[in-house]
Amino acid sequence: MTRFKNAGLSAWSSSVNQQQYEHALHKRDRIITDLESFLSDWDVWLCPVVPIPAFTHRRSGEPIEIDGKQFPYLKAIGAYTTLFNLAGNPVIVLPLSQSQQGLPIGVQLVGRRGSDMRLTAIAETLTQITGEFQPPPGYYSATRRSEVRSQKSEVRS
């Protein structure tokens, strides 16, 4: 699948001429300037990560339902993060709360460019206030999955 995505990106980028590329860079520079100006009055900007609580694991590219409507995968998961990726701002994502089903509701803490250490300190303070990540029902970490696989293979032996 990645090969096809890269091929699509390559095809798209080959259609961009020098003037369009420079225009895109200019727009990005304006976004950076505007965002830094806004953030100059704040230590951190607390924003949603996605418009829904955590969703079930699925194949990349499968649509995601939001408020009863289907949205393309990348639009659903990237709508609130793309701006900061483009501008180069440091971002830390934390689970802030849980849905009624026990699924994490995440927030992103956005800092000014170059404020990575300050952002990390704020994230640590917020985690002390809100508490550590609480796994949702049926959640297994990679470590736990590995332990379960080991136990199953020992039983078979």
N, C-alpha and C positions, 0 to 999 in steps of 0.2 A: 504494500500500500504506500509506503514512504516513497518508493521510486516514482509512483504515479503522481504523488503530490509534488515532488521535486521537479518532475517533467512539466507539470502544469505551471509551476512557478517560473521555471526556465522559459517556457513558451511565452508567458505573460511578460516577463522582464525583457525579452528580446524585442517586444513591440514598443517599449518605452524609448523615446528619443532623448537626446541630451537636454533639450529645452524642458521636456516634461520632468526629467530627473532633477534638474536644477530647481524647477518650480516646487517639486515635492520636498526637496531639502529646505527651501525657503519656508514652506508651510510648517515643516517640522521645527525649524528654528523659532518661528513665531509661537508655536505651541509650547516649546521649552520656555521661552521668555514669559509668556502669559502664566504658565503654571508656576514658575519660580516666583513671579510677582505675587500671585495669590498665596503661595505657601510662605512668603516672607513674614507674614503676620502670625503664623502658626508653627508649633513644634511638629505637629503631625496632622494628617488628614485621615480620618477614619471613614472608610467607604465599604460598601458591600463588595464581595468578590464575584458572586454570580447572583442572578435574580431569584434564586431558589435555594432551599437547604441542599445539603449534599444529595447527590443522586446515585442511583445504583450504578455499579460498574457496567460498562458496555463497550462494544467495539467503537473505536474512534470513527466518527463520521455519522453514527446513528443519531437521528433527531432526538431532541429533548423536549419534553412537554413542560410548558410554563403557563400557568393559569388556563389550562385546557387547550392551549394551542401548541402545535409542533413548531420548533425552531431548529434551524441547522445547528449541528453540534458546535462548530467553531464560533458561531455567533452567540450561542447560549453561554458558552464557557469563557469567551473572550471579550464580551461586550464592555465589561467594567475594568478590564486590565490592560487592554491594548494601548490606551493613551499613555500610561506610565511606562510600558515597555518601549514605546516609541520615543518618549522624552528622556529615558534613561534615569528615572527617579528610583531610589531604593524603595522596595516594598517588602513588607513582612505580612504573611497571611496567618491568622490565628483563628481557632474556633472560639467564638464569643459566647454562644448559647447553643441550645438544642431545640429542634422542632418537637412537636407533640409526639412524633414517632421516635424520638431520641436521636435523630440525625443531626450532625453538627451544622450550625449556621456560622459561616466564617465571615470575617471582616479583613480588609487589607488596610494596613497602616502605611501611609505614603509619606515619605520625607522629602526634604529638599535634596537636590543633587549634591553628593559629597557628604551627606549627613548620616551615613550608614551606622556609625557607632552610636550616635544619639538615638537613632531609630531603634536600634537593638535594645538600648537601655529602657526606652519607653515601652517596648514590647514586653520586656521582662517584668516591668512594673505592672502592666496591664494583666499579665498572666498571673501574678501574685494576687491581684484583686479578683479576677474571674475564676481562678482555679485552673488546674491542669486539664488536658484533653481527656474527656470521658468517652471511651469507645461506645459506639451505638450497639444495640442488640445484634448478635450474630457477627460482629466484627472480629476478624482475626488479623493480627499484624503479620508481616512477613516472617518474623521470628516465630510466632505462634504456629503459622502454617508449616514452617520447616519442622518444628517439634512434632506436630501431628503426623506429618509424613514419615518422620523417623520412627515414631511409635508404631505406625501401621506396618512399616517394612520389618520391624523387629517381630511383630506378631506373626507375620507371614513366614519368617525364617524358622 
